[in-house]
Amino acid sequence: MTSIGGTEMVDWNLAVATATRFVRPGPEVSRDEARAIVAELRKHAKSSEAHVRAFTRMAQPDAMGEAPHDTPVLVVDRPGWIKANVAGFRAVLKPLLAKMEDRRSTVPGGAVLGAVGGKVTGVELGMLLSFLASRVLGQYETFAPASRDLPAAAQGGRLLLVAPNIVHVERELEVAPHDFRLWVCLHEETHRTQFTAVPWLRDHIEGEIQSFLGETDIDPGTLLERLREAAQSLAGAKPEGEESEDEGRSLVDLVQTPAQREILGRLTAVMSLLEGHADYVMDGVGPDVVPSVAEIREKFQKRRASGAGRLDQALRKLLGLDAKLRQYRDGERFVSAVVEEVGMDGFNRVWTSPNTLPTKQEIAKPADWIARVHRKADGAP
């Protein structure tokens, strides 16, 4: 990344150090227990692949004779998740930050301001990651770059399972550990299957993200100011009784241009599809391989919806995580309605091309997607 005076727009090392310092410790387990948990998660990740592919009828193209997966499965702790995500952020944001670096170079004293701003932003990013690191159970990192400690597929991508968080939730919910760990792996394996079986999906999403970032035309100081104003607004740091037009909007909403809102609408639809599909699959496979799936789903849904307290709810609102919860719900409704109407093979037409992905409006009205993709393709009037 281009830098001015040896500094970057974000001090990534400081972000990692801050997040690692402030992240909460995981649940207490002995060394033998930790080894057993890691081994079981790896075993479940491997067995989940066959279950998911059989249920979804999705298969990775094998024209090159490659193995079904070349994306590694990494069982990590909270600091490991932090390092992996900082690396991913750094890769995805590189074009935007380079653009902002160029603009900063034309501002008098820009190098000095950048050195300070980079550290401030690094601390802020680190604090947010420390919050998230104790909540994520698993994650398919689509754009992950490989490193010595964190391998990734040649084209990018790796599956992370955050062991301490999985153990924490299974204990909190008082569910069978074996069943819960397999249930989580089914969800995350579905994401890995989506991207390995649909070769164009990664490039499509990356293109949309870069288009979103490319629409950002704002100087670094103003961007930071808007981010802080958004944080204050959403955290309730305003005079008592004062109304705000930003009430109820997330940080992402508050820094968008009209063009970005349009792009984000498309991205929201795709993410709703992917998350809803993963939830549908994990519950569809569940009864055959996870005996207590009904109990797990009921308890997990209550936990997912409630949050852990006022601070947790404020941060979820600030980061747009409430919208993430809606994506799970709305996406699963879409998948369920389509599969019920046209079957799994009919639903899988969604993976044909970017043109067959549902729009944000179609996620809410599955019949409209069926009419557009199926009836037109089948020659219906």
NORKAPE-V878061 format. One record per backbone hydrogen bond with DSSP energy under -0.5 kcal/mol. NH is the residue of the N-H (numbers start at 1). CO is the residue of the C=O. Records with the same first field share a line. If there is no record, write none. Layout:
# NORKAPE-V878061
NH = CO / CO
This chain:
# NORKAPE-V878061
4 = 7
5 = 3
7 = 4
11 = 118
12 = 10
15 = 11
16 = 12
17 = 13
18 = 14
19 = 15
20 = 16
21 = 17
22 = 18
23 = 19
34 = 30
35 = 31
36 = 32
37 = 33
38 = 34
39 = 35
40 = 36
41 = 37
42 = 38
43 = 39
44 = 40
45 = 41
46 = 42
47 = 43
48 = 44
49 = 45 / 46
50 = 46
51 = 47
52 = 48
53 = 49
54 = 50
55 = 51
56 = 52
57 = 53
58 = 53
65 = 62
72 = 70
74 = 72 / 159
75 = 73
76 = 74 / 161
81 = 77
82 = 78
83 = 79
84 = 80
85 = 81
86 = 82
87 = 83
88 = 84
89 = 85
90 = 86
91 = 87
92 = 88
93 = 89
94 = 90 / 91
97 = 93
98 = 94
99 = 95
100 = 96
101 = 97
102 = 98
103 = 99
104 = 100
105 = 101
106 = 103
107 = 104
110 = 107
113 = 109
114 = 110
115 = 111
116 = 112
117 = 113
118 = 114
119 = 115
120 = 116
121 = 117
122 = 118
123 = 119
124 = 120
125 = 121
126 = 122
127 = 123
128 = 124
129 = 125
130 = 126
131 = 127
132 = 128
133 = 129
134 = 131
135 = 132
136 = 132
139 = 160
141 = 139 / 158
142 = 140
144 = 141
147 = 150
153 = 157
156 = 153
157 = 144
158 = 141
159 = 72
160 = 139 / 158
161 = 74
162 = 137
163 = 76 / 161
165 = 162
166 = 162
167 = 163
168 = 164
169 = 165
170 = 166
171 = 167
172 = 168
173 = 169
174 = 170
175 = 170
180 = 176
181 = 177
182 = 178
183 = 179
184 = 180
185 = 181
186 = 182
187 = 183
188 = 184
189 = 185
190 = 186
191 = 187
192 = 188
193 = 189
194 = 190
195 = 191
196 = 192
197 = 193
198 = 194
199 = 197
201 = 198
202 = 198
203 = 199
204 = 200
205 = 201
206 = 202
207 = 203
208 = 204
209 = 205
210 = 206
211 = 207
212 = 208
213 = 209
214 = 210
215 = 211 / 212
216 = 213
217 = 215
223 = 219
224 = 220
225 = 221
226 = 222
227 = 223
228 = 224
229 = 225
230 = 226
231 = 227
232 = 228
233 = 229
234 = 230
235 = 231
236 = 233
237 = 232
238 = 236
242 = 239
247 = 244
249 = 246
251 = 318
254 = 250
255 = 251 / 252
256 = 253
261 = 257
262 = 258
263 = 259
264 = 260
265 = 261
266 = 262
267 = 263
268 = 264
269 = 265
270 = 266
271 = 267
272 = 268
273 = 269
274 = 270
275 = 271
276 = 272
277 = 273
278 = 274
279 = 275
280 = 276
281 = 277
282 = 278
283 = 279
284 = 280
285 = 281
286 = 282
287 = 283
288 = 285
289 = 285 / 286
290 = 286
291 = 289
293 = 290
296 = 292
297 = 293
298 = 294
299 = 295
300 = 296
301 = 297
302 = 298
303 = 299
304 = 300
305 = 301
306 = 302
307 = 303
313 = 309
314 = 310
315 = 311
316 = 312
317 = 313
318 = 314
319 = 315
320 = 316 / 317
321 = 316
322 = 316
324 = 320
325 = 321
326 = 322
327 = 323
328 = 324
329 = 325
330 = 326
331 = 327
332 = 328
333 = 329
334 = 330
335 = 331
336 = 332
337 = 333
338 = 334
339 = 335
340 = 336
341 = 337
342 = 338
343 = 339
346 = 342
347 = 343
348 = 344
349 = 346
350 = 347
351 = 348
352 = 349
356 = 353
357 = 354
363 = 359
364 = 360
365 = 361
368 = 365
369 = 365
370 = 366
371 = 367
372 = 368
373 = 369
374 = 370
375 = 370
376 = 371
377 = 373
378 = 374
379 = 376
380 = 375
